[in-house]
Amino acid sequence: MSRIEGVEVGALVSARPTESEQSPLTTSLSIVLGPRLIPPALALVTFLVFLPTLWNGFVAWDDYMNFLENQAYRGLTWPQIRWMFSTTLMGHWIPLTWLTLGLDYVLWGMNPAGYHLTSLIIFAANAPVFYFVALRILRHATAFASGTLRVSAIAAALFFVIHPLRAESVGWATERRDVLAGLFFLLTILLYLVAVEATGKRRRWLLAGSAGMYVLALVSKSSVMVLPLVLVVLDIYPLRRLGGRWQEWTGAAARTVLLEKVPFMLLGVAGAALGYYAQNANAFITPLERYPLSAWPAMVFYSLWFYLEKTVVPQGLSPLYELPVRVNLLDRQFLVPAIAVTVITAAVVVLRKRWPAGLAVWACYAIALGPVIGIIHSGYQLTNDRYSYLPGLGLALLVGALVGGVIQLGATGALRPPFLKVLAGLGVLWFCGLAYLSAQQVQIWRDSENLWRYAIESEPNCALCHGNLGVLLSIQGHLELAKGEFEHVLALRPGETKALQHLGHTYALLGDYPRAFQIYTQYFERNPNDADALSNMAATLLAAKRPAEALVFLERAIKAKPGHVLAHVNAGYAHAERREYLEASSRFRQAIVLKYDTPAAWSGLCRVYLEQGNSGASRTAWGILGMFDPKKARTIGPTFLPTW
């Protein structure tokens, strides 16, 4: 097997030291951790660092829609499996991820600790796999002795897995797709690297296995679509199977290397098409009317700088970095990153012959960020911590190479032993610091209130964060506090219509109906056919004893969204208030057809049947209500007092 001598860390060495020339540090580590113990030790360290995630719950940030309000994934029978392979819920086509979550439901029910345990185990498995990937890549890129090479690969793996930027992917139940896709992404690369060193039939089987792992990665999360380009970069450096110039790609050997990429490229294109379809089907693609093409370069430069900066200095991490109302490349927020990224890109290009690793890592970093960098933008965010998952792999390899370079300088006597010990001590403290920060960061996902209060502390001007906290406070009954949060949102973003809707609902709950009507009217000027808002407006009118007016809004809501359960329920109550019992019972039954476990509909039927004198039917409806909402059933009571 060929190798490249002394290029990864700036030609620090020109020959591989013998085992006897290795530093005391690598010798000690070799004694303490034999090669066979390194992979399980890395997995164990990863598991322990992120162990606090087991106490996290489901949070009001996609978890509710994915798990608490989603009956479709619960199990592994044919109806659930069919749904998993056909759904694009929340803008993702991720059937394999859904299969693992369906298994979680079979094993744990709705206990979030079980879901987090599965994610943590999968993430811990990323550590040894990345160790083997790093071992092979660094062997090709450096002249490190075997002991130094192992320490270098350990450092790379640890830097990646215990970095605080991983906390979001591990600590948030919804992000199972990150850790699962990441595992298969790494297995794809590992099998590819092994195949490069194999020949004949074994090589073909390994390449087929690598493509198979890639399929599993794609059906876990489509952002791995970029992997074929990463393989091409690896073939250029450090594998040197392809030349750095296009003219060198026309020979027979180069054509063979490129032909190997055809299956990966076809799979990557299919994954990209499915990813775009899933996002577009959910109307998540950011329209040009909101952010024109001139804003996209600013977002691209900002993203390239953001993840690099947060990797080096992981401070001020947040669950949401909100997209500003206005994005302009000439604003300081975007201009400084643009300059920094341009300088870095120019530097690695100029130094490509002396330091090819720099250009290779920077290219892989940019490629891995491609799907989330803003070229095709979707969502509320400018950036997200979890988007650093794949781009962080190349940066971790650089850290591993740096550690190995320092050790090798010590082995050759270029660094004096006292200075080497100081550097080793600082390195250990640095890694311990990263582990501590990760253990703390993962706990922000403990519950919804903790999540959004932390987000506001990190990003005080995040309007969406204030809005989400307001919704949570409203659910908890802290209406005045909720009102303050919604008003804060409108102060930050006057055009935020959802805040208007929530503020109107809050005023209604506070009993200030005139103010609620006024705010709802403002909302309907911009969103006249929002079924949720129309139903809430009707509920406010019902509370104000104006059922006839409420029915007008409810008919509009049902016309806009025929399957809106709450609109049918509210219509039932409006008709009941007008003593139109046939219409009322019809609306309640329609709501039950749409969603059988709707307590408000069964409660309404109890009332209608009772007032019609049908005590038997009323008692039956009350019994069913007790299955879904025992507390409400107890308040009604088995005697069905007419005054309830």
N, C-alpha and C positions, 0 to 999 in steps of 0.2 A: 504493500500500500504506500503510495506516495504521500508526502507531506510538504508543507511550505515552511521554510525555516525562518523563524524570527520576524514575522511581519505584523502580527496582530497588535502588539504594544509598541509600535515604533521601532522595530528591529532592536529590541533590548538585548537580545542574545543572538549569537550566530550558530550555536550548536547546543544540542540537548545535554544538560548535565547528567552525569551518572548518578545512580542512587546515593552513592557515598558523598556526592557533592551537594546534596539537597540540604536545605536549611533545617535547623532543629525543630522549627514549627511544623514543617511537613512531616518530618520523622515522627514527632509526637502524635500528630493527628493520625498518621498511618497505624501507629500502635493502638491508639484509643479506638479508632473507627476503622476496622478492616473494610475492604471494598464491598463486601456483602452486606455490611451493617449500614452503609451510608444511605441507600434508598429508604429503608424503613425508618431510619432515624430522621430523615428529612420529612417524611410523611407525618411522623409523630410530633415533631416540632411544629409543623404547620397546624396540625389538629389542636395542639395545646394553645398556641397563640390565639386561634380564633374560637376557642372553646366557649367564650361568653355568648356566641351567637345562638347557642342552644336555649337561652332564656329569652330570645327575641320572639315577638308575636307576629301576627299579620298586621300590616300597617295600611292606613288609608292613603295609599299611593300605588294603585294598580292591584295590590293584593286583594282588595275587596272584590273587584270585578273578576279577577282571575280565579279566586278561591271561594270567598265567603258568599258571593252572589252567583256563583257558577255551579250549577248542578251537573253540567254536561261532562265534565272530566272525571267524575267521581266513580271510579271503577275501571275494570279492564275487560268488560264484556263487549260484544260487537257494537252496540250503540255508542259506547264511549270511544272505542277505537275508531269507528267511522267518523265521529265528530273530530277527533284529534287530527286525522289526516285531511280534513276538509276545512277546518276553521282558520280564519285569519284574525282571531280575536286580538285586539289591541295592536293591530298592524304587524303581526308576526305569523309566519307559517313554520311551526316548530313541532312536528308530530312526535319526534323522539323525546323531546323535553316533556311534552304532555304525557307520554307513556310513563316516564319516571314519576311524574306527579300523580298519575292515576294509581301507580303502585304505592306511592306514599299514602294515598287515601285508603287503599286496601289494608295497609299495615297499621296506619296511625289514625285513621278517621280524619277529623279536623283539628287534631292536636298539632300546633305549629312547630313544637319541638322536634317532632319526627321529620318534618319537611326540612328543617334546618340541619338536622343530623345527616340526612342524605346529601344535602348540598355540601356540607363540611367534609364528608368522606370523599366525595368526588373531587373536591378542591384539593384535599390532602394528597390524592393520587396524582394530581398535576405535578407535585414537587419532585418525586423520583423520576417521572417521565421526562420532565424538563432537565433534570440532572443528566440523564443519559444523552439527551439531545445536546446539551452544553458540552459534555465530555467529547462527543464526536466532532462538533464544530470547532471547538478550541484545539483539538488535536490536529485538525487540518490547518488552523490559522496560526499556531504558535509552535515554538520549539521547547515547550515546557517538558520537564521530566515528569514521569508518571505520577509521583506524589504531588508535585506542584499542580499538575493538570487536574487531579482529583479535587484539591483544595479550591482551585479556580472554578471548577464546575459547581462545587458546593456553594461557593460564594454567589455565583450567578443564580442558582436555584433559590437560595435563601432570600436574596435581594428581591427576587420577583414575588415569591409567595408570601413573605411577611411584610411587604410594603403596605402602608395604609391605603393606597389607592385600590387595593383588592377588597377592602372592607365592604364596599357597596355590593360587589358581586357575590360575596359570601353571606353577608348579614341580611340581605333582602330576599325573601322567599321567591319573589317574582323572577329574580335574576339567576335561577337555576340554569337557564339557557347559557349564561356566560361560562360558568365553570364546566358544564358538560361539553359545550362546543370547544372550549379551550383544551380540554383533555383529548378529544379526538383530533383537534388541530395539531397538537404536539405528537400524538401517536402517528399521524400522517407523515410528519417531517421525520420522525425517528425511523420509521420503516423505509422511507425514501433514502435516508442517509445510509442505512444498512444495505439497501439494494445497490447503492452506488459502489460499494466495496465488494459486492457479490458478482458472480458470473453465471452464465448459462440459465438453466431452468430455475434455479433458486432465485436468481435475479428477477426473472419474470414473475414468479410467485410473490416476491416481496413488493414489486411495483403494483401488482394487482391488490395485495393487502393494503398498501398505502392508499390506493384509490378508494378501496372499500371504507377505510377509516375516514377519508374525506367526505364520502357520502353521509356517513353518520354525523360528521361535524356539520354539514350543510343542513341536515334535517333537525339539528339541535339549535342552530341560529345561523341566519344567512350571511352575517357579516364576515364569515370565514371565506366568502367568495374570492377574496384576494389571494388565497394561498398559492395558486399557480404562479403568480408573479413573484412571490417570495421564493419559490423553488428556483425560478430562473435567476434571481439574484444570488442564491446560494451556489448555483452552478457556475456563476461568474467568479464569485469569491465567497467562501474560501476554497470551494471544491476545484475551481479552475478547470471545469469541463467545457466552459465557453470562454472565448476571448472577450476582452473588454470593448472591442471595436466591432461594428456591424459586419465589416468586411471578413472577419474571422468566423462568421456564422454560416458560411456557405459550404464548408468542407463536409465530408462524409461523416466524420465523428460528431461534428456540431449538429448535423441534421438528425443523427440518431438521438442525441440528447434532447433536441427540440421535439422530435416525434413522441418521446416519452411523456411530454407535457400535454399532448392532445387530449387524452381522456380527462386530465385535470382541468384543462381549459374549458372543455365542453360542460363538465360538471359545474365549474365556476360560473359560466354564462347562465346556465339553467338556474343556479342558486340566486344569481343577481336578478334574473327576471322574476322569480318567485318572490324575492324580497321586495322588489318594486311593486309587484302586483298587490302584495299584502298591505303595504303602506298606502298605496293609492286607493285600495278598496275601502279603507277606513278613513279616507280623506285626511290623512296625516301629512301629505306632501305640502310643504309651505308654498303658497301661491306667489307668483311673481308680483301680483298687485300689492302684497304685503312687504316683500323684500325683493327689490329688483335685482337683476343680474349684477349690477355694480356693487351690491352688498356682499356678494359671494366671495370675492378675493379676500375681503377683510375677515370674513368668518374662517376661511381656510388658513390664512396666516395666523390668526389668533389661536386656532385649535392646535396647529403645529407647535406653537410656542408654549401653550398652556400645559400640555401633558409633559413636555420636557421640564418645564419649570416646577411643576408639582412633583415630578419624580425626584428631582434634586432636592427641593425644599417642600416636603409634604405638610404645609400649614394652610389653615383656612379652608380645609376641605368641606364640601357642602353637598347635600342630596340634590340640590338644583342650582345651577348657574343660569339664571333666566336670560333669555334672549332680549336684548334691549329693544325699545320701541324703534330706535333709529340706529342703523348700522352704516357707518361711514369710514372708509379706509383712512381718511385724514384725521379722524379723531384720535387723541392720544392713546386711548384704550386699544386701538387697532393698529395705529401707526408704529408704535414701539415694537410689538411682536413682528410686524412685517419687516422692519429693518433687521431685527435679530435673526429671523429665519433666513432672510436673504444673505446675511453675513455668514451664517453657519453653512448654508448650502454652497456658497462660493468657496468657503474654506475647505470643505471636504472634497469638492471637485478639484481645486488646485492641488491638494495634497493626496490625490487618489493613488499616485504611483508610490509615494513613500508610506502612505497609511491607507491602504485599500479598505481596511476594516471600517474606517470612519464613513466612507461613502456607502459601503454595503449596509451598515446598520442604519444610517440615515435614510437610505432608499427603502429598506424594509419598514422602518418606522412610518414613513409617509404613506407607503402602500397600505399598511395595516389600518391606518386612519382613514383611508379613502372613503369607505362607505358611510362614515359618521363625521366627516370633516366639514360638511356644509356645501359640497358640490351639488348634491341633491338633499336639501334640508327638509327635516320633518320634526314636528314636536315644538315644545315650548322652550327648549334648552338651547343655550349657546354651546355648552360643553357638558359632559357628565363624567364623573370619576370612573365609572365602569367602562367607558370607551377606551381607557388606557390598558385594558387587559392584554390584547394581542400586541399593540405597539410596545408595551413594556418588556416584551421578551428580548428584543434586540438590545435595548438599553441595559438589561440585566447581564447580557453576555459581555458588554463592555466593562461593567463593574467586575465581573469574574476575571476578565483578562487583566484588568488593572491590579487586582489582588495577586494574581499569579505573577505578574511582572515585578511587583514589589518583592515577593518571596524569592524570585529568581535573582534579583539584584542582591538580595541578602546572601544567597547561596554562593554567588560569585565574588563576594567581598566588596561589591560596589557600594553597599550600604553597611555601615558599622552596626554591630549587634545591638548596642543600646538604642540607636535610632530605630532599628527594625522592631525592637520590643515596644517602643513607644507607638509606632505606627500600628503594630498588631493590637495593642491595648485600645487605641482609638477606634480601630476597626471593630473590635468586639463591642465596645460601647455604642458605636453607631448602629450595629445590627440589633443590639438589645433595645436601643431607643426606638428603632423602627417597629420591633415587636410590641413594645409597650404602646406606641401610638396606634397600632392596628387593633390591639385588644380594646383600647378605648373607643376607637372610631367605629368598630363594629356594633358597639352598644347603643349608638344613636338610633338604631333601627329597633330598639326594644319595644316601643309602642308609638302610636300615632302622635300623641301630644309631645313626647320627647323628640320625635323626628322633626316636627315643624317648628318647635321652639328653638331647637338647635339650628335649623336652617335659617331662621330669621336672625339668630345671633351671628351666624356666619355671613349672611347676605341680607342686611337690614332693609334693602330696597327691593327685595324680591316680592313682587305683588302676588304672584301665585302662592307663595309660601304663606303670606298673611291671609289670603283667601281660604286656603286649606285649613289653617288653624281656626279661622272664623267658623267654618262648617263644623269642625270638631267641637268647638265651644258651644255652638248652637245645639248640637246633638246632646251634649252634656247638660244643657239647660242654663248655661251661663250667657244669657241673651244679650245683656248690656256689653259684656266683653266681646261677644261675637259681632255685635253692631259696630264696635270700635274698630275691629279688624277689617270689616267690609268697607267702612269709611276710609280707612288707611289705604286700602287697595285703590279706591276711586281717587284718592289724593295723588297716588303714584301714577295711576293710569286712568284718566277720566273716561276713556272710551271702553273700559272693561265691562262689557254688558253682563257677564255672569255675576259680577259683584253686585250689580243693580238688582238682579233677580234674588240673590240671597239676602240682600239688605231689605227688599220688600217683604220677603218671607219672615225675616226677623222682626220687622215692625208689626207684622200681622200677629206673630206669636206674643208680642208685647202688648197687644190689644190696641195699638195705634192704627186703626183701620184707615182713616183718611190719608195718613202719611204712606201707608202701604200701597193704597190705590194709586197715589201720585207717582210713586217709584215704579210700580208695575206699568203704568201708562208710558213712562219714559222708556222702559225696557221694550215694550211692544212696538214703539216707533222704529226700533232697529231690528227686532226679531218678532214679527207679528205671528209666526206660526210655530213657536216653540211650545210643544205639547206640555212639557214639564211646567213652564211658567204659566201657561193657560190654566192648567189644573190647579196650581197653587193660588192663582188669582181667584179661581172659583171657590177654593176652600176658604179663602179670606172673606169672600162675599157670603158664604154659608155661615161663617162665624158671626158675620154682621147681620144675620137673619134676612138675607136678600137672595133666596133660592132661585127665583125666576131669572135674575141677572146672572147668577152662577151658571145656570144651564146654558146660557148663550156661549160662555167661554168654554164650557165642557164640550159642547157640540163641535166647536172649532178645534179643540184638542183632539177629540176622537177622529175628526176628519183628517187632521194632520198626521195622526199616528193611531190607526185603528186598534193596535195592540197595546195601547197605554192602559195598564191595569188600574192605576190610581184614578185616572179620568173616569173610567166606568164606575168605580167605587163611589167617587164623589157625586157622579150623576145619580147613582142610586139614592144617596142621602138627600140630594136636592129634591128628587121626586118624592121621597118619603116625607120631607118637610111640607110638601104641597099636598100630602095625602093621596098621591098618585101611586098606589101600592103595586099595581100590575107593572107599571113602567119601572118602579124601583126594584122589584124582585127580578125583573128581566135584566137590568143593569148589573145587579149583584151576581146573578148567575153567569153573565157574560164575563165578568171579572174572574170568577172561579174557573171557567173554562180556560181562560188565558193563563191563570196561575192558581192552581188548586189550593195551595197553602197560603191564602190571603186572609188573615184574621179579620181585617176590617170588613171584607165582603160577607163572611159568615156571621159576624156580629150584626151587620145590617140586615141580613136575612132573618135573624132572630127577632129583630124589632118589627120588621114588616109582617112576618107570620103571626107574631103576638098581637099586633094591632088589628090584624084581619081575623083574630079569634081562632087561629089554627095552632093550638098549643102543642099538638104532636109534632108538627113540622118544625115549630120553634124549638122544641126540646132537642130534636135531631140536629138542627143546625148548631145549637149550643154545645152539644156533645162533640161535634166535629171541631168547633172553635176551641174547645178545651185541649184538643190534641196539638194545636198549633200555637195557642197563646193561653196557657192555663190561668195566668194572672188576670187577663181580661175576662175570661169565662167566670172566674170567681167573683169579679166585681158585678157581673150581671146576676149571678146566682141562679140556682135551679128553680126558684119560684117565679122567675121572669116578672118582676115587679114592673108595672107599666111606666113608672117614673124614671126608669134608668136612663 
